[in-house]
Amino acid sequence: MGDGFQFLDIILFALIAAFLVLRLRGVLGRRDGFKGRPRDPFAPPADGQADNENVVALPDRGNPDAVEDALDAEPADPLEAGLARLRRSDPSFDVEDFLVGARTAFEMIINAFASGDTDTLRPLLSREVFANFAEEIAKREEAGETLETIVTAIRVSDIVEAKVDGRTARLTIKFVSDQTNLTRDQEGRLIDGDPEATIEVTDFWTFERPLRSRDPNWTLVATGTLD
């Protein structure tokens, strides 16, 4: 009798185990999602609409033009836009380094023009600007006059225009400087200017440089004043 109950217990446990296995398979055997490859997190929703209105749409990685447009977005200000184009064309360009060189060139050119030093002027100027400077120096020498210019301070040296024209970069600088300018005749007599007076002079100088040139120096291609 005891063996019979033992046998019935074994059958009962077997039936319970089979029932549990079937229930577990019914739960674990389902696949409610992620069939095939995992979903690309950058792919847009199937209906073309974001699941959440607060989601920020990223540029379509499969569309090179969309990515390029995002990278090429330029500032609204023309000066900043010009500088941005220059930096993209020449990643080594630095505004502060350029302005340091521009101030140095400004003083060198002013002093060389006053002293009639065409050898110093030639590599710093374009052909047209050099021709104009050389002509003025020749007229002064023919008249027997000398010019003395003393730059006592450069108060302002700001980039006011930046352009990239094809393979050429062009920057216009506004210089505001304090100067003493004296003109003397061939006997050394003062004919223009006041040694005790300092005047404020505003100049606009445009420098140019071929972007693909190995020469890092800029050339003065135009000059102007407020007058």
Sequence and secondary structure as in RCSB ss.txt:
>XXXX:A:sequence
MGDGFQFLDIILFALIAAFLVLRLRGVLGRRDGFKGRPRDPFAPPADGQADNENVVALPDRGNPDAVEDALDAEP
ADPLEAGLARLRRSDPSFDVEDFLVGARTAFEMIINAFASGDTDTLRPLLSREVFANFAEEIAKREEAGETLETI
VTAIRVSDIVEAKVDGRTARLTIKFVSDQTNLTRDQEGRLIDGDPEATIEVTDFWTFERPLRSRDPNWTLVATGT
LD
>XXXX:A:secstr
 HHHHHHHHHHHHHHHHHHHHHHHHHHHT   S  SS   TTS  TTSS SSTT      TT HHHHHHHHT   
SSHHHHHHHHHHHH TT  HHHHHHHHHHHHHHHHHHHHHT HHHHGGGB HHHHHHHHHHHHHHHHTT EEEEE
EEEEEEEEEEEEEEETTEEEEEEEEEEEEEEEEE TT  EEE  TT  EEEEEEEEEEEETT S    EEEEEEE
  
